[in-house]
Amino acid sequence: SRPSHPASVERVCSDKRNVLIVDDSAVARLIMQRVISETDNFAVGGHAGSAEDALRQLKTKKVDLVVLDIEMPGMNGIEAIPHIIRQTNNTPILIVSSHAREGAESSVRAMAMGASDIALKPSCPEENAMFAETLRRKMIRLTEAGRVQPIAIKQAAKLAIAQPQPVAPVQRPIQCLAIGASTGGIHALSQLFTELPRDVAVPILVTQHLPADFIVYFARQLESISGRKAVPAREGQRVTGDEILIAAGDAHLTVQENEGHVRVVFDRTPAPHGFCPSVDPMLASVARAYGDGAIGVVLTGMGRDGAAGASDLAKAGGELLVQDPDSAVIWGMPGAVANQG
């Protein structure tokens, strides 16, 4: 559970989850206010036209979610994120972003700073209904994450933490590192690659659930953080140990061994959980190509994407790591892997 706020902080509406809207556009605030007001389980806990005003309100208001624009006069949204996280004891932040290049690049930076997810602003009136549905779905996902976890998953986490089993040192060489993530994943990936030693020179594959327009900027962000070459994967390219290959937004990133070399193969088969790109086909293909030389990592995210692929990798003798429940924004994907043993 998230840390409680001081008693002096006002709870705006006790029976609903409160949302603070931060956007310098009065029209955008009105649209989001209307969407939130029409839901059964959310209430507008406040609205601010600047980051400075939002931070002032958060001194006296307790909210469950902050919906944040990035491009604002004065302090912008990216600069405000660490202040919001510190002042609210890590209340989730949902970025509202444009499809434009500047919006995509800034949004990826915001999520690397600790924002949890993105909702793309409508670019025309015809997209308003889709935006409203996306906003509702993401608000539910992010606020439910901080509440009750399924009992079975809690027990699995407790078992894994309370009863660690001795692990013999792995003597075989690592041949591939495959990482999957969703909501909150860019921040988690930033932390992982900041700590990953540079002498780990193996092929690294990354599937992050993200709009296709954002992938190029995500690759640049990851390259800056990791100090490694990071690029969107290309169909047919040879997999090497000197770069991070990132799943493109319109196909699953899979690999296949052919004539002694492992190459990228795009797979557009619909995934059972509806994600494209999906973590499951990536891990399953890594199991076939690398077997017990592979390590799979499943980070924060909603749902079960990655659990089936993790099972394939385990059967092939590969190792699996999942993010712990305390640091994950949503312990759905890693929890699903832990919960199946």
Sequence and secondary structure as in RCSB ss.txt:
>XXXX:A:sequence
SRPSHPASVERVCSDKRNVLIVDDSAVARLIMQRVISETDNFAVGGHAGSAEDALRQLKTKKVDLVVLDIEMPGM
NGIEAIPHIIRQTNNTPILIVSSHAREGAESSVRAMAMGASDIALKPSCPEENAMFAETLRRKMIRLTEAGRVQP
IAIKQAAKLAIAQPQPVAPVQRPIQCLAIGASTGGIHALSQLFTELPRDVAVPILVTQHLPADFIVYFARQLESI
SGRKAVPAREGQRVTGDEILIAAGDAHLTVQENEGHVRVVFDRTPAPHGFCPSVDPMLASVARAYGDGAIGVVLT
GMGRDGAAGASDLAKAGGELLVQDPDSAVIWGMPGAVANQG
>XXXX:A:secstr
      TTSEES TTSEEEEEE S HHHHHHHHHHHHTSSSEEEEEEESSHHHHHHHHTTEE SEEEEES  SSS
 HHHHHHHHHHHTTS  EEEEE SSHHHHHHHHHHHHHT  EEEE  SSGGGHHHHHHHHHHHHHHHHHHTS   
HHHHHHHHHHHHS        S   EEEEEE TTHHHHHHHHHHHS TT  S EEEEE   GGGHHHHHHHHHHH
HSSEEEE  TT B  TTEEEE  TTSEEEEEEETTEEEEEEE S  TT  SS HHHHHHHHHHHHGGGEEEEE S
BSS TTHHHHHHHHHTT EEEE  TTT S BSHHHHHHHT 
